Amino acid sequence: MNLLRPWAERTSEEQRLLNPGFCSLLVWHCASGYLKVAQKPMRFELAFLLLPIVLHREVRDSLPLSVKTSLPVWINRNPLLVPKIADRARLLSSFTKEAVLFGGKHGLFAPSVATILPIESYATKIKKLEKSFSEEVNLCLRRAEFVGKWYAKSGDVVTILALLGVRP
C-alpha cells in the first residue's frame, strides 16, 4: 500500500507534479470528457488509470489524436506501455485518492462510491485559469479530457481495466 508522506516531507517533484490541486483538475477534465460522450458520470475506478497515462510523457505522447482509434488498437500498437500503466496505477493510487478527496472537498466534482461527476459550473473558472498555465500543463489537461472520452468509447470499466492489465 502506498501511503502519502506529510506535505513537508514530499520531494519538490511530488509537490509540483502530484499535488492534489493539479491532479484533481486532471480528474475533473477526464470525468468531464467522459460525461460529454457517455452522458453519465465516470466510474470511480477509471480515475486510477488517469495519472499513469497522462503524467507519463511517453504514454501521453503515444495517445491517439482521435477517439476513433480504439483502446485495443492503441494497445496493439504500444504493447510495451501497458505494463508501465499497470505498475504506475498501483504506485500512484494514493495520489489519485488524494486528488479525488481534494476535488470532492472543494466542490470540483461530486464523487460517490461508484462514480465521479464533474461539476460543470467550474468549466468557465477552469478555462480562465488555464490561460495562466504552461503549455505542458494545458496539454496534460487536454489529454485528460481525451482519455475520459476514450474511456466512454471503450466499453465497461471491467473491460478497460482488463485491457490495461489492472485488477480492481
N, C-alpha and C positions, 0 to 999 in steps of 0.2 A: 504494500500500500504506500502510495506517495503522499506523505504529509507535508504540508506547506510550512516553511520556516517563518518566524516572525519577520515583518516587513524590513526592519533594520538589519536583519541578518541575510537578506537576499542579495545576490550579486547585482551589480548595476544593470547587467544584461537582462536578468529576470525582472527587475523593476521597470525597465523600459518596454521590453517585448512582451512580457507575460503579465503585465499589470491588469487588474480586474476591469478597469475602465475601458482600456483598449480591447481586451478580449470580449467584454460584454457588447461592445459595438460590433465586433465581428459576428457574434451570435445573433445580434439584432438584424444585421444585414442578411445573414443566412436564413433566419426564420422569416424575414420579410420576403425574400425571393421565393421561398417555399410557399408561403401563403398566396403570393401572386399567381403561382401556377396551379397549386393543388386546391386552392380555395378552402383550406383548413389549416389548423396550426401544425407546426412541425413536431414530429415525435422527439421527445427529450433525448433519446439515445443518440440521435444523429448529431447532436451538438458535440459529442465526444470525438467525432471524426473530423470536425471542422479545423481545429487548431493544427493538427498534424498535416492537414492538406494545405491550408492557406499560409501558415507561418514558415513552412519549409520551402525555400526558394526553388529547389529542383522540382519538387512536386507541383508547386504553384505554377511555375513556368511551363510545365508539361500539360497542364489542363487544356482541354479543347476550348475553342473560341465560341462554340455554339452548343446548346443542349441537344442538338441533332446528333452529335457524337455521343452514343450511349456509354454508360459506365462500363459494361462488359467489353465494348470495343476499345475504350481507353485503357482498360486493364490489360487487354491482349497486346496493345502497343507499348505498354510500360510495365511489364511483369516484375521488374526489379524494384519498383517503387511501392508495390503493395505491402511487402513485409515491413518497409520503413513506416508506412502509415499505421499499421497494426501496432508496431513497437512504440511509436510515439504516442499513439492514443492511450496506451497504458501509462506511459511516463507523464503525459500532460493531463491526465484525468482530474487531478486535484485542482489544477489551474482552470479547467473547464467548469468544475463545480463552483469554484470561487467566482468565476465570471457570471454564471447563471444566478447565483445568490446575489451578487452585486447589482446586476441588471434588474433583477426582480425587486430588490430592496429600493432601488432608485426609480422604479416605475418604467423602465425601458421596455420591459416585456412582462407578460404575466405567465410565469411558469406554473405548471401543475404537476401532478405525479407523472403524467404521461406526455404532456406537450409543452411547447413554448410558443406563446402567442405574442408577436411583436406589437407594441402599442404604436399604431400608425401616426398618431398625433405628434410623435417625435420626428417624423420624417423631415419636416421643414427645419427644425432646430439642427438636426444632424447634417443636412445639406449645407447650412451656414457654417457649421464647424469645419466641414471638410475643406473649405476654402483655405483654412489655416494649416492644414495637414501637409506633410511632404507627399511627393508623388508616390513613393513606395507605400506609405500608409494608405493612401487612397486606392492604390492598386490592390492591396490586401482586402480592403472593404468591398471593392467591386467584385473581386474573385469570391469573397464570402457570399455575396448575393448570388453569383453564378452557381456556386456549389448548392445553395438552397434550391434554386430552380432545377438543377441537375438531380438532386435527391428526389424532388417531386416527380420527375420523369422516369425515375429508376426503379420503381416498384415499392414494395413494402419494406419496412425497417429491417426485418429479418434477412431479406434478400440482399439489401445494401450492406449490412454488417457482414454477411457471409462472403459476398464478393470481395470485400476488403480485408478478409481474414480476421475479423474481430468477433468475439463471442460476447453477448450481453452479460 
